[in-house]
Amino acid sequence: MRTQGAHKTLTWAPDFLKAWLIASLMIPLTAHVIFKHRRNHFDMTIADAPVIAPLNPPRRILLGPGPSPVDDRVLRMMSAPLVGHLDPYFVRTMDEAQELLRYVFETNNRLTIPVSGTGSAGMEAAVVNLIEPDEEIVICVNGYFGERLHEMALRVGARPVRVECAWGGPVDIEKSRKVWLESNARVLFAVHAETSTGVLQRIEPLREIVDERDGFLMIDAVTSIGAHPIGVDRNRVDACYAGTQKALSCPPGLAPVTFSDRAVEKIKSRRTKVGSWYLDTNLLTAYWGETAGGARAYHHTAPITMNYALHESLRIVAEEGLENRAKRHRRNHLALVAGVEAMGMKMAIAPEHRLWTLNAVAIPDGVDDARVRGRLLNEFNIEIGGGLGVFKGKVWRVGLMGAGSLENNVLLLLGALEKCLKDEGFKVKDSGVSAASALYAEN
C-alpha cells in the first residue's frame, strides 16, 4: 500500500497485490521471492505511519458464557492512577484483595492470590504446582474443560487417568470411585461449574472419594465463583482456581487461586522444580506474602490496573453478600427457565444439575443456531453463546452472571428471542416474558 499527499490515501501497490495473490491462490514460488515481496511491503518510513481512529466499542448486553458485563464502578477504578508494583499502596491493595478472595472462596487458606493471567492460567497454576512428572492424576471429564485439564496434565509430563462421563450430566460418582481406587493417583480433578454444558457438580461426593486414600481434591470454579457457593474449607478442597470475567463481573486478566495447607506442603516437598517459573507458587508467595525478612520479594510486574478492578469487583460481592448473591442468580435463572419453557423450548440439562450462571437452552429443530445469535447481536445488541464440542449447534449458552444477572436482561432476552424464533418458523406456545414476569411476581 502507498500513501498519497497529506491525506495518505491507501492504494494497492503492485508488489503487495502480487504477494497477496500468491498467498491467496497458493502459487508455489521459491522462498527468496516470497520474502522479497514481504520485505518491500513492510519497508515503511515515518511518513507511512497508519492513521487509525480511536476505539469506540459498542456497549453490548453480554449474556454469553463470558465475559460478563462489568459494573461501572469497576470500569472507573481501572482509570485510577498507576503506582509501582511494590509501592506500599499497592501492597495494601494486594493484602485486601487476598482477604476478599478468601471470603468469596469461603476459605482461610493463606495461599489465596490472583494469578496474573486469565482463568486458564489458574488452571495451569493448579496443575503445574500440584502435579509432578510421571505422577498419576484422575481427571473427571464431563465437558470441554475436563478435556483442557487433561491436555495440561500431559504437557507437565503427568500420567492422566480419565473418568469418561456423559456431556450434559454430572460426574459419574461410582465410576470415579472405581477409577480412583484402581489408580495410584493422589489428586482427583473435577469441574464445579462446567461452562461448556451448564452443569453444576456437587463437591461433597468427590471429597468422599478422595478421602478413601487421603488424596487431594482439585476443583475448577471459573463459572461458579461469586454466584454458587463453593465452600473450599467446608468441602476440604485442596486446590481451586477461578476467573475474573464471569460472575465476579471483572474484565478477564486475573485468575484467583487458593491452595490448602496440605497442598502447599505437597508442593514444597516436590522431587522436581515446578515446571513453570512464572506460575511457581513458591516464588509467588514471596511476592504476595511477607518473606522471612519482612519485605515483599519482586517476582513480576503485576497488572496494577487489573488488580484495582478485581479489588473493586470483590468489594461489590462483599457488599451484596454471598447468600444474597446466590439468591439473585438462582431467581433470574428460574425466571429464564420459566420463559424458555413457556415458549415451547427445553433446557438441555436436568433441573437438579443446572447452573444458575450458565443456562444451556436446547435449540429447536429447524431453527438456525448462528442466524438467531447473529440477529440477537445485530438487532438487539445481545450476545449469547453457541455450543462447544458435542453440544455445538445443539444448544445456546445463556450467561446470567454477576452484573448481567438482572431481571431486565432476562425479560429483554426472552422478548428478543421470541421474535427471532417466530421469524424462523418456530411456533411459540406462550409468552416467555409473561411467564418470567409471573415468576418474578411470586418470588
N, C-alpha and C positions, 0 to 999 in steps of 0.2 A: 504493500500500500504506500501511497505517496501523499504528501501534503502540498497544497497549492495555495499560495497567498496567505494573507493574515488569518483567514477563516479555517485554514487547514482542512480543506475538503478531501475526504478519503476516496481514493480510486484504486482500482486493481492494477498493480504493477505486473507487467508481462511475466517476469520471473516468478513472482509469487503465484500467479494464476497457473503457470505451468507446474509448479511444485504441488499446488492443490489438486490439479487434475491427476498427477502421478499418484498421489496418495489415495484419491477417491477411486480411480479406475484400477488401482493395483498394477500399474505398468512397471515391469521389472527394469530397474536401472542399477548401475554399479553404485556402491556406497559413496564413492567420492563425488559423483554427480549430484546425488540427493543432498549430501552435506553442503555442496556448493550453493544450492538454491536456498537452503535453510540459513546459511551464514549470511547471504546477501539480504535476505528478508529481515533478519534481526540486527543488521548493522545500522543501528539508529543513532541519531545525534540528539542534542538538547532540543533542536528545533522540531524534532519528531515527537516530542512528549505528547501523549494522548490527552485529549480533553474529555473528561468523563464527568457526568452530572453527579451531584451528591445523592446518596441513597435516601429513598423516601418509602420505606416498606409499608405495605398495607396493614391495617390493624385487623387481622383475621380473628375469627372466633374459633379457637383451636380446640376441637373436640375429637382429636385423633389419639393415637397411642403415645403421643409426646412429641415435642414439648407441649406443656400445658400453658394457659395464659399466665402471665406474670403480673403480680399486683403492682400498681403504680408506685407504692411505697418502695418496693424493691428496685424498680427502674430508677427512681430518684436517687436512691442510695448509691447506685452504680455511677452516678455523676459526681460523687464526693471526691475531694482531693486525694491523690495518692500519698502514701507515706512509705517509708522503706520497709522491707520485709522483716527487719529486726528492730524496727522502731518500737519504743515502749508502748505507743498507742496501738500498734498492730499486734504486739504480743498480748495485750489485754483483750483485743478483739478475738484472737485465737483462743484464749482461755474461755471466753464467754461462749464462743461457737461450740467448743467441746462440751461445755456444760449443757447447752441447749440440745446438742445431739444426743447426749446421754438421756435426756428427758424423752426425746422422740423415739429412740431405740428402746426405751424402758430398761436401762441398764446402769450399773455403777462401774462398768469396765473402765479402767484407767486409760487403756489404749483405745480411744474413740476419737477419730480425727476425720477431716475431709481430705481425701487424696486429690492431688491436683491432676484432674483428668475426668473424663465422662464416666458413666456407670460401668462401662466395660473395663476401665482402669481399676475400679473397685473389685470387679470380678477377678481380674488378673492378679491384683494385690493379694486377694484371699488365697488363690491357687499357688502363686509363686512363693509365698511365705510359709504356708502350712504344709505343702507337699514337697517331698524331695524326689530326685531322680530315682527311678526303679521302685517307687512306693506305689502300692495299690490305693485307689480311691473308688468308692462305689458312687456312681452318678445315676440318679433317678431322672430319666428322660421322658417327659410327657409334653414337650413343646420345643420351640426353637432355641430357647436359652439354655436348656439342658444340653442341647447339641453344641452350643457355643462353648460351654464349660468343658465338655469332653475334648474339644479341639485344643483348648488352652492346656488341659492336663497333658495331652500328648506332646505339646511343644515344650513343656518343662521336663520331659523325659519320664513322666509317671506312667503307670500301667492302669488306665481306667477300666473299671468293670461296670458295664452298663446294665441298668434295670429298664428294660423297654416297657413303656406304658403307653396307652392309647392317648393320642392328642384329643383334647376336649374333655378329659377326665382327670381326676386326681391321681397321685402316685398309688400304685398297687402295693398296699402295705405288706401283705403276706409274701408277695413275690420279692419285695425289697428285703424283708427279713431273711428269706431263704438265701438270697444272693449275698447278703452281709455275712451270714454265718458260714457260708462256704468259701468266703474270701479271707484274705489276710489284711484287709484294709483297716486302717484306724480312723479314716474320715469318710463320712457319708454326706453327699450333697443333694439338695433339692431346691426347687424354686417355690417360694411362698406365694407369689403372685405372677403367674405365667402370662406375660404381656401378649404372646402370640395367640393365645386361646381364650383368655378371660377366665382362667381357672384359679380359684383360691385353694391353697393346700393347708390342711391342718398340720401344725408343727408337732404337737404333743406325741402322736404315734411314732413319728420319726425319732424323737428323743428316746422313746422306749426301746426302739430297735438298737440304737447306738449304745444304750446302757447295758445291753447284753454282753458287751465286750469292752466297756469303759472307753468308748470311742469319742470322736469329735464330730460335732454337727455343724455343717456349713450351709448357710441359707442365703438365697437371693431375695432381697426385699425391695428391689428397684421400684416396683409399681404399687407396693403396699405402704411404704413409709409415709407417715403423715396422714393416713386415711384409715387403714386397717390396723388394729392392734398387732404388734409384733411380739412384745414380751420377751426380749432377749434373755433377761435374767430369769423370768418365770419359767420359760421353756428351756433354759440352760443351753442356749445356742452359743457355740464356741467361736464362730466367725460369721459375721453378717455384713453384707455390703448393700449399698443403695445408690440412687442417683438423685440429682437435684431437680431434674426437669419434669418430674411427674407431679405427685400430689404435694410436694413441697413448693411448687409454683415458683421455682427459681430457674434462671436460664441454665442450660446444660454446660458443664465445665468442671464440676467437682463431684467426687464420689465418696459419700460418707461411709466409713467402715468402722467396725468395732470387733475387738478380739477379747475373749475371756482370759483370765489369768492363766488357766490351763493351756490355752492356745499359745500364749506368749512364752510359756515355759517350753512348749514343744518347738517353737521357732528358735529359741535361744539354744536349745540342745541339738540343733541340726548337725548332721555329719558333714554337710556341704554348705557353702555360702548360698545365700538367697540368690536365685538366678537373675534377678533384676536389681541393679544398683538403685535405680530411681524409685522402685516400689518397696525396697527393703525396710521393713518396719523397725529394725534395729537402728537404722540411720534416721528414719523419720521421727522416731521417738525423741531423739536428741534435739530435734528442731521444734517439735510440738510440745515437749515437756522439758522440765529443767534437767540439766545434766548434773553430774556429781559436783562440778564446780559452781553450780548455781545459775549459769548463763545458758542461753539458747545457742545451739551449735548450728552454723549455716549448713543447709543441705541443698536447697534450690531456691530460686526466687519465686515465691508463692504468687499466684494470681491475686493480687490485692483486691481488685475490684470485685472479682467473683466471691471472695471471702466476705466482703461487705454485703453482697447480695444474699449470700447464704445466711449470714448473721441476721439480716432483717427478715428474711422469709421464715426463719426459725422463731424469731420473736412473734411473728404473726400466728404461727402454730401454737405457741405457748399462750398467747393472749386468748385464743379461742378455746384451748384446752383439748387434749386428745379425745376425751369422751364425747364432747360436743362435736368435734370434727368428724369422728366416726359416724355419729348420728346423722349429720348433714349429708355425708357421702352415701349412706345407706338409703336415706329418704329420697334423694334425687335419683339414685339407681332404681328404686322401686317405682318411681313415677315414670321413668323412661320405659321400663318393662311393661307397665300398665298401658302406656300409649302404643308401644310396638305391638303388643298382643291384641289390643282393641282394633288395630288396623288390619288384623288378619295375618300378621307375620309371627315368627317364632324366634325365641332366643336359642342359640346354639348349645348352651351349657345348662345342665340340670340346676334347678334353683338352689340346692344345698351346696353347690360348688362354685357359684358365681362370684366374681369380683364386683365390688361396687365402683371401682375406679376405671375398669376396662370392660366394656359390655360387648359381647360378641353376638351380633344380630345375624341370623341366617338370611341370606339373600334369596328372595322368592324365585321360583322357576320362571324363566322368560325375562327377567329383569337384568339389564346390562350393568354390571358392577361399576366399571370405570366411567360409564356415561353418567350414572347417578352421582357418583362422587365428584365428577367434573362439574356438573350443574350446581351441586351444593356449594362448591368453591367459587365458581364464576358468577352465579346469580345471587347467592345468599351469603357469600363470604364465609362459609362454614367449612372447616376441614374435618373430615373423618378419615379413618384408615381402612385400607383393604386387608385381606387375609395374608398370612405368611405360611410357607410350607404347604402342608396338605390342606390348609384352610384357604389357600389362595383362590380367589374367585368364588368362594362359598360363604364368606362372612364379611360383614362390615364391623370394624372395631371402633367403637364409640367411647372416647375417653371423657369421663366426668371426674376431673382430678383437681384438687386444690381450689384455686381461684376460678376454675372453669366449672366446678360442680355447683351450679346455680339453677334455681327454678326457672329463671328466664331463659337460660340456654337450653334446658330440656324442652320447654314449650316451643321455642323458636325452631329447634331442630325437627321436632315432630311435625310442625306445620309445613316446613320446607320439604321434608321427606315425603309427606303425604302428597304434595303437589307433584313431585318428581315421579312417584310411584304411579299415580294416575296417568301421567303422560307416557309412562312405559306400558300402559295397558293393564296394570295390576288393579284388580277390583278391591278397593279399600272397603272393609266392612263397616267400621265405625270411626268416629273422630278420635285420633290419638291424643290431640290436645285436650279434648273434653275428658277423656279417661284419666290423663295425668293430672288435670286440674281437680278432678273429683278426689283423687288420692291425696293431693296436697291439702284439700279442704278437710279431709278426715284425719290428717296427720300434721 
